[in-house]
Amino acid sequence: MKFKLLFVILVLCSSQDMPDLEFPKQTPVIMLNDNNWDAITHLGNEGLEKPWFIFFWAPWCKGCHRIVKIWEEMVTIYNGTINIGAIDTYNQELIGDRIGVTKYPTFVFFDTDNRMYFFNESTNIGNFTQFVDEKKYLHLEPYDTPKEIDHFKKWLRRIFSLKMVPVYVVVAFIVVLTSLCIYGNKQEKKDKSEAKRVRLELYRKSLEQKEREEYLKKKRD
């Protein structure tokens, strides 16, 4: 019964369509992909003229949709002093593997010394601009911008981004599995408690029987 319930929930979840994210064709954001990344960004090379702030997204990511307008606003705010880019690393896997993207959305700031910093605050325009203007990224651990794929990060990304399975299906599976485990633990505790109660009851009855027999024996004597 438990596994039938799990199967039904997974089928229902997988049948729901997720809206695809798309940037407008005339977007001012620099749109990147596996083919143009090196030629446009020059990340990993010496002598970068401007920093980059890049939004890594996936078409099915609901949290990514509202970032599109924010990211276009970032272009207006910085007016060319910082390169504002975006890349769909769910479909453009090479760059996702190289940078080590494991969740969506992900935002990475690349300074002119080829160090990269992962933005980890709430995703609103105020936090993004403070991150840049107040150089909050300097309080974070920097990573060298990789020029090649780190295969450990690649497999880590495969595990966490789950390319072959929609994330909402995985979440549903985890929730149901956790619920079943909790239910199983509660049932096990209940069974143990019931078994203990039965043992105590049998022990109590055996004592009563023994006392009764001793009483009858004394009475006969």
N, C-alpha and C positions, 0 to 999 in steps of 0.2 A: 504493500500500500504506500509506504514511504517513497519508494523509487518511482511508482506511478505518478505520485504528486510532483516529484522533482522533474520528471520527464515533461509533464504537462506545462509546468511553469517555464521551463527552458524553451519549449516550442512556442509558447505565447510571446515570450520576450524576443525570440529571434524573428518573429513574424512582424514586429513593429519596425516601420521604416524610419530611419534617422535622416533629417534634412541635411543636404550637403552644403557645406560652406564654400562660397566663391567670392573672390574679390571682384569689384567692378572692373570692366575692361580698361577704363581710363583712370584707374587708381594711381595716385602719386607714389604709392609705396613701391619700392624696388622689389619686383617679383623674381625670386631665385628658384633654381632647380639644380638637379645633379649635373647637368651639362654646362650651365653658365656660372656656377658658384665660384670656381677658381678665377675665371677670367674677369668677373665683375668685382668680387670682394677682395681678392688678393690676400685673403686671410691665411696666415701661416708664413707669409713672406715678409721680408724686412722693408721698412720705409713706408708704412701705411700713412696716408695723409690725414684720414679722418677715422674716428671710431665708427663702429657699427652697432646698431641695436636691432636684433633680429627676432622675429616672432615665428616660432615653430608650431605648426598647426596640423590638424587632421580634418578631413571633410565632414566626418560624423560627430566631431567634438562640439557639443552644445555650448560649452563655456567659451569656445573660440569665436562664436558668431558675433558677440557684442564687441569683440576686440577690433574688428575691422574698422569701424568708424574712429575708435580711439587711436588706432595706428595711423590712420590717414591724418588725424589731427596732430599727431606727433611730427609728421612731415612738415606741416604748416608751422608749428612752433619752432622747430630747429632750422628750418629754411636752408637746408644744405650743409649746415655745420656738422651734422651727424648723419650718417647714412642709415635710413630706416628701411629695413627689409623684412621680407616674409617668405617662408617656404613650407610647402606641404610635405613634411618628412614622413608621412604615412605612406605616400605613394613614391616620394623621392627618397628611397631608402639609403642610398650611399652616404649622403650628407648626414642623415639622421644617425647612421651607424658611426660616422666619423666623430660627430660632436658628442654622441652618447645621449641622445634624447630618449627618455623612458616614459614620459607622460605628456599630456596635452591639456591646456596650452603650456608651452615652455618659452621663456624669454631669456636671451643671452646677450650680454653687453660685451663687445670686443674692443679693447683699447688699442691705441696705436703701437703698443709694445707687444702686440699679439698675445695678450692675456685675456682670458674670457671669464666672465662672472655670471652666475645663474641668478636671475632676479627671483626672489622668493617672498614677495609681499603681495598684498591685495591688488588685484588688477584694475586700477583706475588711473585716470590721467594725472592726478596729483602725485601718486606714488611713483609713476613712471618718470615724471619730470624731476622730482626730488632725487630719485635714484641717480639721474644724470647730473643735474645742476649742483647738488650738494655732494656729489661723488660718494654716495653711500656704498657703491660697489667696492670701494677700497676697504670696507669693514668686512668683506666676505673673503673666503679663500679663493685665490686666483688659480686658474688652470692654464697651462700652455695650450695655445690653439693648435690642435693636431692637423697635420697635413695628410696623414694616412689613417686608415681604419684601425682602431683598437679592437681586436677580435673578442676580447673579454667583454668590452662595452657592447659589442654587436650582439652577443648572445644574451647579455643582460637586458638589452632593449627588446629582443625577441620575446623574452619571458614576460616583461612587464607591459609592453605595448600589445602583445598578443595579436599579431598580424592576422592570423587565420580565424580568430574568434572575436566577434564584436564585444566590446568591453561590458556593455549592459548585460549580455548573456553571462559573462564571467561573474559579474557582481551578483546577479540573481542566483547563480549556482552556489557562490560562497555564502550568500544569505541563507539559502535553503539548507545547505550542508551544515552550517553553523547551528541553525534551528533544530535540525535533526539530532545533532550531537548534544545540544543542550537538553532536548527532550529525552534522548537516550540516557543521559547522565541522571536526569531527574527520575526517570523510570527505574533506573538501576538502584538509586538511593531508596526509592519507594519500596522496591522489591526486597532490598536488604533489610529495611526497617520492618517490613511485614514478616520476613523470615525470622528476624530477631524476636518480634512479638510472639510469633508462634512457638519458638523455642522456649521463651519465658513462660508462656501459658502451659506448655507441656511439662516444664520443670515444676511449675506451681502445682499442677494436678498430681504429678508424681509424689510431691511432698505431702499433699493432702491424702493421697492414697496410702502412703507409708504411715502417716499419723493415724489414719483410720484403722489400719491393720494393727498397729501397736495398741490402740485403744481397745479394739475388740479382743486382742490377745490378753490384755490385762483384765478385762472384764470376765473372760472365761476362767482365768486363773483365780 
